Amino acid sequence: MCNEFIVNSYDSLATGFICKYIECGNNNLRRQDIQGFFHDDGKIYVIKTVFTGKGSFYGKKIGRKVISRWRNIEIDDEFDCWLTKNIDGRYL
């Protein structure tokens, strides 16, 4: 990921996933047909120090690294813990 940051001359780079959540009643599309948007998962950030010194996490050129769904489980409750323990390692 650091190579990607350097090669593309990003000011910052974050990991995340494509989120397809939309509030109920705001569209008539099937979830599978929603394009989605990049959701920053908070796992990894690479940031040029010039921006952190100014109290910012982002510059003008932001890189986004999509992490596969199999490797990007947010653990917020007991079900998430159960899910993580029961994922077949062949998919990781």
C-alpha positions as CSV (number, residue, x, y, z in Angstrom):
1,M,0.0,0.0,0.0
2,C,2.9,2.4,0.7
3,N,4.1,1.8,-2.9
4,E,0.7,2.7,-4.2
5,F,0.8,5.9,-2.1
6,I,4.2,6.9,-3.5
7,V,3.7,5.9,-7.1
8,N,0.4,7.8,-7.3
9,S,1.7,10.9,-5.4
10,Y,-1.2,10.8,-3.0
11,D,-1.5,13.3,-0.2
12,S,-3.4,10.7,1.8
13,L,-4.6,7.2,1.4
14,A,-7.2,5.3,3.4
15,T,-8.6,1.7,3.3
16,G,-12.3,1.0,3.1
17,F,-15.1,-0.7,1.3
18,I,-18.0,0.1,-1.1
19,C,-21.0,0.8,1.0
20,K,-24.5,0.4,-0.6
21,Y,-26.6,1.6,2.4
22,I,-29.3,4.2,1.6
23,E,-32.0,5.4,4.0
24,C,-35.3,3.6,3.5
25,G,-37.7,5.5,1.3
26,N,-35.0,7.5,-0.6
27,N,-34.9,5.3,-3.8
28,N,-36.7,2.5,-5.6
29,L,-33.6,0.6,-6.6
30,R,-32.6,-2.9,-5.6
31,R,-29.5,-2.9,-3.3
32,Q,-27.7,-4.9,-5.9
33,D,-28.3,-2.0,-8.5
34,I,-27.0,0.7,-6.2
35,Q,-23.6,2.0,-7.3
36,G,-22.5,2.7,-3.7
37,F,-19.7,4.9,-2.3
38,F,-16.3,4.4,-0.7
39,H,-16.7,4.2,3.1
40,D,-13.5,4.9,5.0
41,D,-13.2,2.0,7.5
42,G,-10.6,3.6,9.8
43,K,-8.2,0.7,9.6
44,I,-5.2,2.1,7.7
45,Y,-4.3,5.7,6.9
46,V,-1.2,6.9,5.1
47,I,-0.8,10.7,5.3
48,K,1.9,13.2,4.4
49,T,3.2,14.8,7.5
50,V,2.7,18.3,6.1
51,F,-1.1,17.7,6.6
52,T,-0.9,16.1,10.0
53,G,1.1,19.1,11.2
54,K,-1.9,21.3,10.1
55,G,-4.4,19.1,11.9
56,S,-5.8,17.6,8.8
57,F,-6.0,14.0,7.6
58,Y,-6.5,14.7,3.9
59,G,-4.9,16.7,1.2
60,K,-6.2,17.4,-2.3
61,K,-5.2,14.1,-3.8
62,I,-6.8,11.3,-1.9
63,G,-6.2,7.6,-2.6
64,R,-8.8,5.0,-1.7
65,K,-7.8,1.3,-1.2
66,V,-10.8,-1.0,-1.3
67,I,-10.4,-4.0,1.0
68,S,-12.3,-7.2,0.1
69,R,-15.4,-7.9,2.1
70,W,-13.9,-11.1,3.5
71,R,-11.1,-9.0,5.1
72,N,-13.2,-6.1,6.2
73,I,-15.5,-7.0,9.1
74,E,-16.4,-4.3,11.6
75,I,-16.7,-5.8,15.0
76,D,-19.4,-3.9,16.8
77,D,-21.4,-6.6,18.6
78,E,-21.5,-10.3,19.5
79,F,-22.8,-11.3,16.1
80,D,-19.8,-9.7,14.4
81,C,-17.5,-11.7,16.8
82,W,-19.3,-14.9,16.0
83,L,-19.1,-14.2,12.2
84,T,-15.4,-13.5,12.4
85,K,-14.7,-16.8,14.3
86,N,-16.7,-18.8,11.7
87,I,-15.4,-17.4,8.4
88,D,-13.7,-20.1,6.5
89,G,-10.0,-19.2,6.2
90,R,-9.8,-20.3,2.6
91,Y,-11.5,-17.0,1.6
92,L,-9.1,-14.7,3.5
